[in-house]
Amino acid sequence: MPGFELFGDKEREQVQDVLDSGVLMRYGFDGMRNGHWKAKELETALAKVMRTQHVHLVSSGTAALTVALASAGIGAGDEVIMPTFTFVASFESILALGAIPVLVDVDDTLTLDPSAVEKAITPKTKVIMPVHMCGSMADLDALQQICKKHNLLLLEDACQAIGGGYHGKPLGSIGDLGCFSFDYVKTITCGEGGAVITNNEAYYQNAHKYSDHGHDHIGNDRGAEGHPFLGYNFRISELNAAVGVAQLARLDEFIGIQKRNYTILREALATIPEVTFRRVPSGGEENYSFLSFFLPSEAVTQKVHQALGKNGIDACFYWYNNNWHYYRKWAHLTHLTSLGKLPKDVIEGLPDYTQADFTKSDKWVGRTISCLIKLGWSEKEMEARSRIIKSTIFECLK
Ligand SMILES: *Cc1c(COP(=O)(O)O)cnc(C)c1O
């Protein structure tokens, strides 16, 4: 998955442009910049790739989620539905606005289960936030229908799914708002960075202002700008954007390599009757950044995961016992451990996460192994890896 694996002269050239002009900020300093507007350039390029009207870059994927929610007017007391299998950024961005994260089960797509979503809706629900984890997507048709029926916003967290598609449209471009991360381990990296995409002019206008202290960005002189509302600083720097300009140009190449390596592993594992694969909703096209599969029981899955490690296979993850992506290992989340006191209203509005029952999610995630697909692996290396993974699974199933 990571763009940092294939990193070189193109990125260096772009960054050098910025260093030569000396303007590291995306706004202002028009006279000094020698025509370099890397953030704008990357926004234009990403809008083309995503086939959306508006793209606004920010400092991270977490910032993108926060800005997207804020730009749609989400705030105190609003409920946002998010999955149990995600990155903790989903929870953080919702809570940062005083809104209420409502955790909901995932199904065999390893993303939001539409029937569980429907059950979680209350009069306070404002947003459904599917997270397209590990390169594959939620059942967006079903979620869109639910949104329509209950008048809710659909916000796609596509941070791990750039390059994937759904009924011919790029992931991230299907909901009212879509978010991407360009941190160091994502398919495309800026070092740090993120993006909000939308076809909604009002959300876009809010997003660029909110992420820069509420500045309206009208005119050339920053000192004369108005502040229509309070914002924050979620700006991306020109240096980070410059790296992204070079990386985004290579997206198709990256996805192509991922698809080749993914297919080699998938074909090897498909010959094992006990192995089943994560369900990809019909019409969906993964970005092939991970291959995720199910084993018959939690015990076997634990055994396979351990044996893979012993046999020298890194980068195959058992999220159920790993503290990156599953609510089960997030005691700081379930216990709301925060540095300062959280606002009283927020605390009162939150469900008791320690009492939640996510046995349906456990049933799937407890049997899942996700193997990262690296860009740096040659066909030969991938074949060798696949043979070891396959024989390890066979051994454990005996
Ligand atoms: C990485 C990631 C984020 C956050 O992105 P950062 O750029 O690291 O802040 C959010 N959601 C998901 C699913 C991610 O994988």
The ligand as a MOL file (V3000), in Angstrom:
LIG
                    3D

  0  0  0     0  0            999 V3000
M  V30 BEGIN CTAB
M  V30 COUNTS 15 15 0 0 0
M  V30 BEGIN ATOM
M  V30 1 C -5.1060 6.9850 8.1650 0
M  V30 2 C -6.5470 7.0390 8.3850 0
M  V30 3 C -7.1960 8.1790 8.8840 0
M  V30 4 C -6.4560 9.3740 9.3840 0
M  V30 5 O -5.5280 9.8840 8.5350 0
M  V30 6 P -4.2470 10.6970 9.0870 0
M  V30 7 O -3.7730 11.3750 7.8550 0
M  V30 8 O -3.2750 9.6880 9.6050 0
M  V30 9 O -4.7380 11.6400 10.1210 0
M  V30 10 C -8.5630 8.1620 8.9850 0
M  V30 11 N -9.2840 7.0920 8.6290 0
M  V30 12 C -8.7010 5.9780 8.1710 0
M  V30 13 C -9.5460 4.8300 7.7620 0
M  V30 14 C -7.3240 5.9040 8.0540 0
M  V30 15 O -6.7480 4.7660 7.6330 0
M  V30 END ATOM
M  V30 BEGIN BOND
M  V30 1 1 1 2
M  V30 2 1 2 3
M  V30 3 2 2 14
M  V30 4 1 3 4
M  V30 5 2 3 10
M  V30 6 1 4 5
M  V30 7 1 5 6
M  V30 8 2 6 7
M  V30 9 1 6 8
M  V30 10 1 6 9
M  V30 11 1 10 11
M  V30 12 2 11 12
M  V30 13 1 12 13
M  V30 14 1 12 14
M  V30 15 1 14 15
M  V30 END BOND
M  V30 END CTAB
M  END
